[in-house]
Amino acid sequence: MVLLSEKIMQLDSELPLCLTPGHRLQWEAAQQKYVILYPEGMVELNLSSAEIIKACDGQRRVADIIQYLEQLFNAQNLTNDITHFLYIALQNGWIKHC
């Protein structure tokens, strides 16, 4: 029997990240926000979360995503916030290692 804790995926800093098949990032004009659409439903994202998902383009690894977003937002020390969100996105199946 596999324990739930054994199924938890970890972020691999060496592999690029991308959206999981069946998930799509889309701007919803009616709600004025980005959403992730998938067969079972929809997840509403704030601006920074949407930018993190956009950066998961299949080319960028975690460090690349952090560097890109720190430049985009002209900010520093975003590592913890970004990796925390990436971990949640990975656990929810929105993104995967490519």
SESE-933254 format. One line per field, with one value per residue (C-alpha): x, y, z. Coordinates in Angstrom, 1 decimal, padded with zeros to 4 digits. Layout:
! residues N
xx = (X,...)
yy = (Y,...)
zz = (Z,...)
//
This chain:
! residues 98
xx = (000.0,001.4,001.0,-000.3,002.9,004.8,002.8,003.6,005.7,008.7,010.0,013.0,015.2,016.9,013.9,011.8,008.1,005.1,001.3,-000.1,-002.0,-005.7,-004.9,-005.0,-004.2,-006.7,-007.7,-011.4,-012.6,-015.9,-013.9,-011.0,-008.4,-006.5,-007.8,-006.5,-009.2,-009.3,-012.0,-013.0,-013.3,-011.4,-008.9,-008.9,-005.4,-004.2,-001.7,001.5,000.2,-000.7,002.8,004.3,002.2,003.0,006.7,006.2,006.8,008.6,011.9,012.5,013.6,012.7,015.8,015.0,011.4,012.6,015.1,012.6,009.9,012.3,013.2,009.6,008.4,011.7,011.9,014.3,014.0,010.9,012.4,010.2,007.0,007.5,008.7,005.8,003.3,005.1,004.9,001.1,000.6,002.6,000.6,-002.7,-001.6,-001.7,002.0,004.5,008.2,008.7)
yy = (000.0,003.4,006.1,009.5,011.1,008.9,010.1,013.8,015.1,017.3,020.1,019.0,022.1,020.5,019.9,022.5,023.0,023.2,023.0,019.5,018.3,019.1,022.4,025.7,029.2,031.8,035.4,035.6,039.0,038.6,038.1,040.3,037.6,034.7,031.2,027.7,025.7,021.9,019.3,019.2,022.9,026.2,027.9,031.7,033.2,036.6,038.5,037.1,033.5,033.8,035.1,032.2,029.8,031.6,031.2,027.4,027.2,023.8,025.6,027.2,025.4,026.7,029.0,030.4,031.1,032.9,035.0,035.9,036.9,039.0,040.9,041.2,042.6,044.4,042.7,040.6,037.7,036.1,032.5,031.3,032.7,031.4,027.9,027.7,028.4,026.1,023.3,023.9,024.0,020.7,019.0,020.1,018.8,022.1,021.8,019.0,018.4,018.4)
zz = (000.0,-001.0,001.6,000.5,001.6,-000.7,-003.7,-003.1,-005.9,-005.4,-007.5,-009.5,-010.0,-013.0,-015.1,-016.9,-016.0,-018.3,-018.0,-017.7,-020.8,-020.4,-018.6,-020.3,-019.1,-020.4,-019.8,-018.7,-019.7,-017.7,-014.5,-015.4,-014.4,-015.7,-015.1,-015.5,-017.3,-017.1,-017.6,-014.0,-013.5,-013.4,-011.0,-010.8,-010.6,-009.4,-011.6,-010.0,-010.0,-013.7,-014.5,-012.7,-014.7,-018.0,-017.2,-017.1,-020.8,-021.0,-021.3,-018.0,-014.8,-011.3,-011.1,-014.6,-013.6,-010.5,-012.4,-015.1,-012.6,-010.4,-013.6,-014.8,-011.4,-010.7,-007.4,-005.4,-002.9,-004.6,-004.4,-001.4,-002.8,-006.3,-005.3,-002.8,-005.6,-008.0,-005.4,-005.0,-008.8,-009.1,-006.3,-007.9,-011.2,-013.0,-014.0,-014.5,-015.1,-018.9)
//
